[in-house]
Amino acid sequence: RIVIIGSNGQIGTELAAALRTKFGIKHVITSDIRAPQASNPDVPFEIIDVLDRKSLHLFFTKYRPTQVYLLAAMLSATGEKHPRQAWDLNVNGLLNVLDLSLEYGVNKVFWPSSIAVFGPHSPKVNTPQYSVMDPNTVYGISKLAGERICEYYHGRYGLDVRSIRYPGIISWKAAPGGGTTDYAIHIFHEALKNNIYTCFLSGDTALPMLYMDDAVRGTLVLMDAPASALSVRSSYNLTGVSFTPAMLATEIRKHLPDFIINYETHDPRQAIADTWPNSIEDSAARQDWGWKPRFDLADITEEMITNLKDNI
Ligand code: VAH
């Protein structure tokens, strides 16, 4: 059985769908802190608070998962508003899941890290797998700590926990949750609705990004790779494409010629984005498990506009 904790989120929603396709709907148990908006009686779902060890214990006893995907987290922008909660959820939630995965003999665990683990003194361009890492958001600090904990549980206890440093992820099916890269999603909704968007990052803020289909496919390829192939047990660098809001606006104008973008100049998310890499080097993932992105900026823009214009 496959268990997903945090299945209502932007990534969890699509990872759950992909896992159901792969393993069968009855073998994938979804869970989150509250019921999903559109609940489907055919889909096994449980309300789980990853910080409630007792109910988590009962959950593991009931389902005895062979694989666990822990997607519950508080992202960068929200985490700066609630730092203690972000630390607690992101770190103690991970520890709870790793301990129970050990206790119940779970075969494989997936836990997402983020390019937010890099900081002001990390190289900005083609940031390498191993690098100076001085994150200064609670989210980034918690993800860096989580990477160290995952590597420790693998090294000391042999737990097969695997991780990817996701860049900003762009998707249209489920709303993003409080991230700094979310402008790259909001912009499509605003462009299609109002033909104008006020971006909370400056036009020249380059960030590494990944289309959701690439992120989900990469996650499943990593989870299927033989353990012997994996040289990284902290978290793999991964990226699809790097672009700035200005570059994205130019690409959108190929579909919506009159689209206008404005820039806010004092949003707190700018200070967060300025500490992150402009681009990422992901050769370890390419060498160890054959990673290769399929969606470039033009593909992402085409996908987002095609799929959103019918929904808006
Ligand atoms: C965030 N979307 O903005 C997340 C992600 C690299 C960015 O971690 O916080």
Boltz pocket constraint, residues with backbone or C-beta under 6 A from the ligand:
constraints:
  - pocket:
      binder: B
      contacts: [[A, 75], [A, 76], [A, 77], [A, 113], [A, 114], [A, 115], [A, 116], [A, 139], [A, 166], [A, 167], [A, 168], [A, 169], [A, 178], [A, 179], [A, 180], [A, 181], [A, 182], [A, 208]]
      max_distance: 6.0
